[in-house]
């Protein structure tokens, strides 16, 4: 989440505590089923990065290095 907020110009000093508080609140106040759905959403969102990286046609050297 903090990396995503970095795209919008939000500092890591702000985004990391926001992400931590959000995860603690979801874990502490919700049911396990709701938390599990939330985490599965993040997993699916992370897998979407793979085709986006391929379709952006990066330079091979930068792709391997990064």
C-alpha positions as CSV (number, residue, x, y, z in Angstrom):
1,X,0.0,0.0,0.0
2,X,2.8,2.4,0.8
3,X,4.3,1.8,-2.6
4,X,0.9,2.5,-4.2
5,X,0.6,5.8,-2.3
6,X,4.1,6.7,-3.4
7,X,2.7,6.9,-7.0
8,X,0.4,9.7,-5.7
9,X,3.3,11.6,-4.1
10,X,2.5,10.5,-0.5
11,X,5.6,10.2,1.7
12,X,6.6,6.8,3.1
13,X,6.5,8.5,6.6
14,X,2.8,8.9,6.1
15,X,1.8,5.9,4.0
16,X,3.5,3.2,6.1
17,X,1.6,4.1,9.3
18,X,-1.6,4.4,7.4
19,X,-1.1,0.9,5.9
20,X,-0.2,-0.5,9.4
21,X,-3.2,1.0,11.1
22,X,-5.5,-0.2,8.3
23,X,-4.3,-3.8,8.6
24,X,-4.5,-3.8,12.4
25,X,-8.1,-2.3,12.2
26,X,-9.2,-4.9,9.6
27,X,-7.6,-7.7,11.7
28,X,-9.0,-6.6,15.0
29,X,-12.5,-5.5,14.1
30,X,-13.6,-7.8,11.3
31,X,-14.3,-11.5,11.0
32,X,-11.7,-13.8,9.6
33,X,-13.7,-14.3,6.4
34,X,-13.7,-10.5,5.7
35,X,-10.0,-10.3,6.4
36,X,-9.3,-13.3,4.2
37,X,-11.3,-11.7,1.3
38,X,-9.3,-8.5,1.8
39,X,-6.0,-10.3,1.6
40,X,-7.1,-12.3,-1.4
41,X,-7.9,-9.1,-3.2
42,X,-4.3,-7.9,-2.5
43,X,-2.9,-11.2,-3.9
44,X,-5.0,-10.9,-7.1
45,X,-3.9,-7.2,-7.4
46,X,-0.2,-8.2,-7.1
47,X,-0.6,-10.8,-9.8
48,X,-2.0,-8.1,-12.1
49,X,1.4,-6.5,-12.0
50,X,3.0,-9.3,-14.1
51,X,1.0,-8.7,-17.3
52,X,1.3,-4.9,-16.8
53,X,5.1,-5.3,-16.6
54,X,5.1,-7.4,-19.8
55,X,2.8,-5.0,-21.7
56,X,4.9,-2.0,-20.8
57,X,7.7,-3.4,-23.0
58,X,10.6,-2.6,-20.6
59,X,14.2,-2.7,-21.6
60,X,15.5,-6.2,-20.9
61,X,18.4,-5.0,-18.8
62,X,16.2,-2.8,-16.6
63,X,13.7,-5.6,-16.3
64,X,16.3,-8.1,-15.0
65,X,18.0,-5.6,-12.8
66,X,14.8,-4.4,-11.2
